[in-house]
Amino acid sequence: MKREDLTEKLLDIKREKGWTWKYIQEEIGGISPILITAACMGQMKLPKAQAAKAAALFGLSTAEERMLNEAPYRGSIPQMPPTDPLIYRFYELVMVYGTTWKELIQEDFGDGIMSAIDFNMTMEREPNNKGDRVKMSLSGKFLPYKYYGNEDGVPEYGFKEG
């Protein structure tokens, strides 16, 4: 079985049972609800305890449970630019604001990147009388570039210089 097949199986069971992601997240527990959904979608791995809970919940085989605990091949968007309107809006945000985010982060922190590995994300519904809003918060560790071969007082890492 391929990981994509397991994802489809999980989605089929979710539909058949009428489950919500919130229900699945509460049943598995132990980590971020967003991570649980991402793992069910084949983009993250579940720790062993959560993989066992997911296997029990979905009625999976031992091999399928183990697959949930394996590091997946990440990156599920089949086409770039994406054609799904919701996913395209995130792509559009990066196209429009990406250079701005880069400038502002590097001006404040130095020469580096925001980690998507040492990372937290939350999402919530924000009531608004003009129409509810989607509120997302992304928090990633700053990782400075290493200036290898540095000498003559050049710093080892690209942190913002005083």
HUUR-V825876 format. One record per backbone hydrogen bond with DSSP energy under -1.0 kcal/mol. CO is the residue of the C=O (numbers start at 1). NH is the residue of the N-H. If there is no record, write none. Layout:
BEGIN
CO | NH
CO | NH
END
This chain:
BEGIN
2 | 6
3 | 7
4 | 8
5 | 9
6 | 10
7 | 11
8 | 12
9 | 13
10 | 14
11 | 15
12 | 16
13 | 17
14 | 18
14 | 19
20 | 24
21 | 25
22 | 26
23 | 27
24 | 28
25 | 29
32 | 36
33 | 37
34 | 38
35 | 39
36 | 40
37 | 41
38 | 43
39 | 42
47 | 51
48 | 52
49 | 53
50 | 54
51 | 55
52 | 56
53 | 57
54 | 58
55 | 59
55 | 60
61 | 65
62 | 66
63 | 67
64 | 68
67 | 70
68 | 46
84 | 88
85 | 89
87 | 91
88 | 92
89 | 93
90 | 94
91 | 95
92 | 96
93 | 97
94 | 98
97 | 101
98 | 102
99 | 103
100 | 104
101 | 105
102 | 106
103 | 107
104 | 108
105 | 109
109 | 160
110 | 112
111 | 145
113 | 143
117 | 119
118 | 141
120 | 139
122 | 137
124 | 135
126 | 133
128 | 131
133 | 126
135 | 124
137 | 122
139 | 120
141 | 115
143 | 113
145 | 158
146 | 148
151 | 154
156 | 147
158 | 111
END
